[in-house]
Amino acid sequence: MHPFAYTRVSDVATAVEEVASDPGSEFLAGGTTEVDMLRVGVARPRRVVDINALPISRIEEGDGGVRLGGLARMSDVAAHPVVRERYPVLAQALEKGASPQLRNMATIGGNLMQRVRCAYFRDGGAACNKRVPGSGCAAVGGVNRGHAVLGTSEHCIAAHPSDAAVALTALDAVVRLRGPDGERSVPVDDFFLLPGDTPEREHPVGHGELITAVDVPPVPAARTSVYLKVRDRESYEFALASAAVVLRVEDGMVAEARIGLGGVATKPWRAREAEGALVGAPAEGASYELAAVREMQGAVPRGMNAFKVELAERTVVRALHMAAERQGGAR
Ligand SMILES: Cc1cc2nc3c(=O)[nH]c(=O)nc-3n(C[C@H](O)[C@H](O)[C@H](O)COP(=O)(O)OP(=O)(O)OC[C@H]3O[C@@H](n4cnc5c(N)ncnc54)[C@H](O)[C@@H]3O)c2cc1C
């Protein structure tokens, strides 16, 4: 393994300063992605800066929403009564991710920054534009059953792996960052970049910028929200397709719809085409199917992953039925 130095810091300003001032350093939170990356040689930092002692792990209610500290553990967020009551979609997404042991270590900040699971990205001998810009994308003509069909480019088709980020996208959450130039906020939907010509750039985040918190705004309709994850086995597996759905039905018509898709896109995908098709339509199967098909019209399948188009449509439709039933507004 590549040798590196280890530093432990206990205040946010020092953490930012330590990483921002050294291009060869990286933050270490729960380590559930970072240590893997070190082991396979994809991450080769000179130094890791352990941020686990920073005071940014609280989960706090406020202004009708909730603030999740950047170091809040996935298991603590999933178990929090406010999250369970107001944002079941987030609790379910977290509980369906990884394993109990991993969720006890993994943090919200690390979850948003986790790297893709593409085997070619993790294999130092394979062509991967994300790891070595300009080297090509072995997945395009390779083993791509798990890869994305939405938001891809000829340079990268890796699917984004996070479940929590899909729920946070549907909830219009906001990422709070602290960097050498101060604090700023970025909506979750803007926090993940499409690969385009620069798949190596995944976030609009500068080196040394720290995720201090994620703010989830009040979304009254989210109390009956649903996260549906379809995967090869029912636990400890990444999504082939997933849908985070917030639905409000009034007098049998869809009054509000927020949908995030996972497993099928290069970023946590806000399904705005489907949302637009649903609002004002009868809350019934035909509307759900039309909305799902409309969203997936832009899909670009590449061989082995072609099944994901129909799978994503079916996942959206089933999740919409589940959300409508939870609200008691189904026809
Ligand atoms: C076997 C396995 C299965 C998994 N299954 C799933 C799954 O089904 N669904 C899912 O969503 N996830 C899954 N994961 C991923 C897991 O959720 C992530 O590894 C975890 O959330 C990362 O958090 P961490 O605190 O361990 O981050 P670390 O590994 O410590 O860090 C990850 C990255 O984030 C950066 N970072 C960490 N914290 C911050 C911060 N506050 N600000 C800025 N940068 C930061 C680090 O520098 C590093 O680049 C799985 C992981 C494994 C190993």
The ligand as an SDF file (V2000), in Angstrom:
LIG
                    3D

 53 58  0  0  0  0  0  0  0  0999 V2000
  -19.3620   -2.9610    1.0080 C   0  0  0  0  0  0  0  0  0  0  0  0
  -20.0040   -1.6140    0.9030 C   0  0  0  0  0  0  0  0  0  0  0  0
  -21.3420   -1.5020    0.5470 C   0  0  0  0  0  0  0  0  0  0  0  0
  -21.9410   -0.2550    0.4560 C   0  0  0  0  0  0  0  0  0  0  0  0
  -23.2550   -0.1520    0.0910 N   0  0  0  0  0  0  0  0  0  0  0  0
  -23.8250    1.0730   -0.0470 C   0  0  0  0  0  0  0  0  0  0  0  0
  -25.1770    1.2080   -0.4560 C   0  0  0  0  0  0  0  0  0  0  0  0
  -25.8790    0.2240   -0.7040 O   0  0  0  0  0  0  0  0  0  0  0  0
  -25.6960    2.4630   -0.5470 N   0  0  0  0  0  0  0  0  0  0  0  0
  -24.9540    3.5770   -0.2730 C   0  0  0  0  0  0  0  0  0  0  0  0
  -25.4790    4.6900   -0.3690 O   0  0  0  0  0  0  0  0  0  0  0  0
  -23.6720    3.4690    0.1050 N   0  0  0  0  0  0  0  0  0  0  0  0
  -23.0970    2.2500    0.2230 C   0  0  0  0  0  0  0  0  0  0  0  0
  -21.7920    2.1460    0.5870 N   0  0  0  0  0  0  0  0  0  0  0  0
  -20.9860    3.3540    0.6830 C   0  0  0  0  0  0  0  0  0  0  0  0
  -20.9800    3.9540    2.0700 C   0  0  0  0  0  0  0  0  0  0  0  0
  -22.2430    4.4930    2.3370 O   0  0  0  0  0  0  0  0  0  0  0  0
  -19.8970    5.0160    2.0370 C   0  0  0  0  0  0  0  0  0  0  0  0
  -18.6630    4.3170    2.0100 O   0  0  0  0  0  0  0  0  0  0  0  0
  -19.9360    5.9210    3.2360 C   0  0  0  0  0  0  0  0  0  0  0  0
  -21.1360    6.6300    3.2910 O   0  0  0  0  0  0  0  0  0  0  0  0
  -18.7770    6.8980    3.1940 C   0  0  0  0  0  0  0  0  0  0  0  0
  -18.7600    7.6090    4.4150 O   0  0  0  0  0  0  0  0  0  0  0  0
  -17.4560    7.6310    5.3110 P   0  0  0  0  0  0  0  0  0  0  0  0
  -17.7510    8.5210    6.4720 O   0  0  0  0  0  0  0  0  0  0  0  0
  -16.9680    6.2760    5.6420 O   0  0  0  0  0  0  0  0  0  0  0  0
  -16.4650    8.3800    4.3070 O   0  0  0  0  0  0  0  0  0  0  0  0
  -14.8800    8.2000    4.0940 P   0  0  0  0  0  0  0  0  0  0  0  0
  -14.6010    6.8660    3.5200 O   0  0  0  0  0  0  0  0  0  0  0  0
  -14.1340    8.5850    5.3100 O   0  0  0  0  0  0  0  0  0  0  0  0
  -14.6420    9.3230    2.9950 O   0  0  0  0  0  0  0  0  0  0  0  0
  -15.1830    9.1910    1.6920 C   0  0  0  0  0  0  0  0  0  0  0  0
  -14.7520   10.4060    0.8820 C   0  0  0  0  0  0  0  0  0  0  0  0
  -15.4150   11.5570    1.3600 O   0  0  0  0  0  0  0  0  0  0  0  0
  -14.4900   12.5600    1.7640 C   0  0  0  0  0  0  0  0  0  0  0  0
  -15.1240   13.1540    2.9520 N   0  0  0  0  0  0  0  0  0  0  0  0
  -15.5650   12.4880    4.0440 C   0  0  0  0  0  0  0  0  0  0  0  0
  -16.1800   13.3370    4.8880 N   0  0  0  0  0  0  0  0  0  0  0  0
  -16.1330   14.5620    4.3040 C   0  0  0  0  0  0  0  0  0  0  0  0
  -16.6190   15.8490    4.6800 C   0  0  0  0  0  0  0  0  0  0  0  0
  -17.3020   16.0620    5.8350 N   0  0  0  0  0  0  0  0  0  0  0  0
  -16.3950   16.8970    3.8460 N   0  0  0  0  0  0  0  0  0  0  0  0
  -15.7170   16.6970    2.6700 C   0  0  0  0  0  0  0  0  0  0  0  0
  -15.2360   15.5100    2.2710 N   0  0  0  0  0  0  0  0  0  0  0  0
  -15.4540   14.4500    3.0820 C   0  0  0  0  0  0  0  0  0  0  0  0
  -13.1890   11.8070    2.0280 C   0  0  0  0  0  0  0  0  0  0  0  0
  -12.0540   12.6340    1.8260 O   0  0  0  0  0  0  0  0  0  0  0  0
  -13.2630   10.7150    0.9750 C   0  0  0  0  0  0  0  0  0  0  0  0
  -12.8480   11.2180   -0.2750 O   0  0  0  0  0  0  0  0  0  0  0  0
  -21.1760    0.9020    0.7210 C   0  0  0  0  0  0  0  0  0  0  0  0
  -19.8330    0.7990    1.1080 C   0  0  0  0  0  0  0  0  0  0  0  0
  -19.2470   -0.4420    1.1940 C   0  0  0  0  0  0  0  0  0  0  0  0
  -17.8030   -0.5370    1.6000 C   0  0  0  0  0  0  0  0  0  0  0  0
  1  2  1  0
  2  3  1  0
  2 52  2  0
  3  4  2  0
  4  5  1  0
  4 50  1  0
  5  6  2  0
  6  7  1  0
  6 13  1  0
  7  8  2  0
  7  9  1  0
  9 10  1  0
 10 11  2  0
 10 12  1  0
 12 13  2  0
 13 14  1  0
 14 15  1  0
 14 50  1  0
 15 16  1  0
 16 17  1  0
 16 18  1  0
 18 19  1  0
 18 20  1  0
 20 21  1  0
 20 22  1  0
 22 23  1  0
 23 24  1  0
 24 25  2  0
 24 26  1  0
 24 27  1  0
 27 28  1  0
 28 29  2  0
 28 30  1  0
 28 31  1  0
 31 32  1  0
 32 33  1  0
 33 34  1  0
 33 48  1  0
 34 35  1  0
 35 36  1  0
 35 46  1  0
 36 37  1  0
 36 45  1  0
 37 38  2  0
 38 39  1  0
 39 40  1  0
 39 45  2  0
 40 41  1  0
 40 42  2  0
 42 43  1  0
 43 44  2  0
 44 45  1  0
 46 47  1  0
 46 48  1  0
 48 49  1  0
 50 51  2  0
 51 52  1  0
 52 53  1  0
M  END
$$$$
